[in-house]
């Protein structure tokens, strides 16, 4: 039952029934609806501002999860990058230095496009940007690894070539001399045994009984085996390659012949006193790039460090040569 309202009319001094016009009722209704609409709009705006929808929450959770995973992935990539840098430094400063090869510039390892690539910070990236950055970083690392693998392959070839080179470089004494008692005269200015004047002695003399074996001190090819009456008597010259030649003089008998390939430690002749000589011995020379150098520095392969130091002292003594 509809409630009836009354009001006190001061003019008639009576209680009269309250009658509200239709237009006023409509106006009240419109006012109520307007207030409700404005209030709802405010509530929805506040809700959207501070409270995400289920779909938005799902997307935000997904983005957060991707960012977390990217941070982990980025950390692993940075770790790999540091390991690569360490390998590159070892490659340039150790391996290539040992084998006398030029270092690889970092611009070649990284590639120009990667060197000039500038990345933005993680904040504010969407899914596509995160994926793009991760892809670019992985491609850069892949490129560096490819270049590094190629470099190690080159170093591997250098090692093979270096092993061959080390086999050719003269590195042992030409006769057996473990107790270092057979070095009669060293490299440098010595008294000539015949002319009794001070002359440059371009090799090391090893005194030994006639017939003592003489060994090639490095791999090479014989370029002379004979006697051309130049004072060396019966002698052998070996081209060891890599700028090295070795000469063995005053032999009693020569075992090798011209153009023959020899190996380090192979017998090439026997000690004698042919040519300009005052007694049985082996005169030994090392020639590097056409210059006669001190052979004593090339006896390191068959001596201990202490023996090598003692040998240098013996070879440096200013005594008379035997040729």
HELIX and SHEET records of a PDB file:
HELIX    1   1 UNK A   22  UNK A   50  1                                  29    
HELIX    2   2 UNK A   54  UNK A   90  1                                  37    
HELIX    3   3 UNK A   91  UNK A   95  3                                   5    
HELIX    4   4 UNK A   96  UNK A   98  1                                   3    
HELIX    5   5 UNK A  106  UNK A  110  1                                   5    
HELIX    6   6 UNK A  112  UNK A  115  1                                   4    
HELIX    7   7 UNK A  127  UNK A  168  1                                  42    
HELIX    8   8 UNK A  295  UNK A  298  5                                   4    
HELIX    9   9 UNK A  300  UNK A  302  5                                   3    
HELIX   10  10 UNK A  305  UNK A  315  1                                  11    
SHEET    1   A 2 UNK A   6  UNK A   9  0                                        
SHEET    2   A 2 UNK A  14  UNK A  17 -1                                        
SHEET    1   B 7 UNK A 183  UNK A 185  0                                        
SHEET    2   B 7 UNK A 204  UNK A 207 -1                                        
SHEET    3   B 7 UNK A 281  UNK A 288 -1                                        
SHEET    4   B 7 UNK A 244  UNK A 254 -1                                        
SHEET    5   B 7 UNK A 234  UNK A 241 -1                                        
SHEET    6   B 7 UNK A 220  UNK A 226 -1                                        
SHEET    7   B 7 UNK A 261  UNK A 262 -1                                        
SHEET    1   C 4 UNK A 183  UNK A 185  0                                        
SHEET    2   C 4 UNK A 204  UNK A 207 -1                                        
SHEET    3   C 4 UNK A 281  UNK A 288 -1                                        
SHEET    4   C 4 UNK A 291  UNK A 293 -1                                        
SHEET    1   D 6 UNK A 183  UNK A 185  0                                        
SHEET    2   D 6 UNK A 204  UNK A 207 -1                                        
SHEET    3   D 6 UNK A 281  UNK A 288 -1                                        
SHEET    4   D 6 UNK A 244  UNK A 254 -1                                        
SHEET    5   D 6 UNK A 267  UNK A 271 -1                                        
SHEET    6   D 6 UNK A 213  UNK A 215 -1                                        
SHEET    1   E 2 UNK A 188  UNK A 191  0                                        
SHEET    2   E 2 UNK A 198  UNK A 201 -1                                        
END                                                                             
